[in-house]
Amino acid sequence: MLMLVTQAYDGAPIEELATHGEADIGLMLERAAKLYQNRSGWLPAHQRIAILRRLASFVRRDAEVFAMLIAREGGKPLTDARIEVARAINGVEGAAGELEHLAGVEIPMGLTPAAENRLAFTTREPIGVVAAISAFNHPLNLIVHQVVPAIATGCPVIIKPAATTPLSCRHFVALVHEAGLPPDWCQFALPADNAVAEKLVTDPRVAFLSFIGSAKAGWSLRSKLAPGTRCALEHGGAAPVIVDRSASLDAIITPLVKGGYYHAGQVCVSVQRIFVHQDIVQDFTDRFTPAVQALVVGDPTLAETEMGPLILPREVGRVEAWVSEAAAAGTKILTGGKRNSDRVYAPTVLLEPPAEVRVSTQEVFGPVTCIYAYRDLDEAITRANSLPYAFQASVFSTDINAALRSARMLEASAVMVNDHTAFRTDWMPFAGRRQSGYGIGGIPYTMRDMSHEKMIVLKF
């Protein structure tokens, strides 16, 4: 069975790829499991480090190839796609460096008479076969975050990219093999359908599932994992921003526009709900709205484009329906509120959507931000914390007391002070709380998840 990969911006065909059926996935799992079971054949750390360093150089060599693939299949503007490639290179290099610190510890003995004459310490070893399911919005860097920790820790890995963006992943896996990793240690999977993909991750030979995608799919898969299979789930949220009345509006507009409309809002921590103190809300909207209107929207392969398409036409229809629902409920549309084409939705700013409409209660995952006025800080914090999602949040303030109170009281895994919610580096912890995810992402943290500690006790 063939799968056609198309350009996100206009639907033009790029390439047809062969998909994998249940028997193909079974063979992949069999090969991966045999590698893990053969402990004498595990790759030593120095070999893995050398492979990762060569891999980083190959990704750097092919940086423009990756950037154009990301722009074409994923719709991310070329400028941002190049930044994604740079991050991917840093991630590969970082994993190689992290191996120097991935180690066990000494366990104290002799603390009781029964523990005398013993020496105990731990070592780390790979957890086993890793199955990784990735998302479309960072079609290279998410792959790096899932595959590279497995390579670094010595786990065989089978990677399934998003069906809309498989080309970046396929090319990356080819470079992994070019860098010297034997092919069966990292296998590219393109299941023919969701049922086959589910067979991959629920197989008892899988020791660890890394999933990035929708909460509905992630939590469902977690409930079906074989006994003993560990997992990490990364979903989304409806990221809140609090703009304190002390905030410098001159300094905050640019980062908020970037945080809200980067990759057309298709980011799990994209700025969505902006709570602005009532004393400055008019001034804020007077500055924020023109800045959003000024975004250059169009073909993501052009250097001047700042915002491209949504990943699929149906997503444009969904965002359009949500905005229409809000407008019918009395929301003021300050800009946008319409589609530019079947694949592009205009960057949109909504003022005071009611608390019960979908743009206020669910992750938009599109180029829409919502502005709400508030009277006091505690009210803003309460409203920001009102949803069952908790990922990254931010507060803009020049008042240290307001900033620190917000940071302490916001229900979030990370609070950015005077920066947008979508800020991330590849070595920092990255995790959703509540319905937004399970486990901790970030390359060093994933490496720990993909390895076991084993204790050795010597009696003398």
Summary of the structure (lengths in Angstrom):
residues: 460
radius of gyration: 23.4
end to end distance: 62.0
largest distance: 78.1
contacts: 1664
relative contact order: 0.14
helix: 42%
strand: 23%
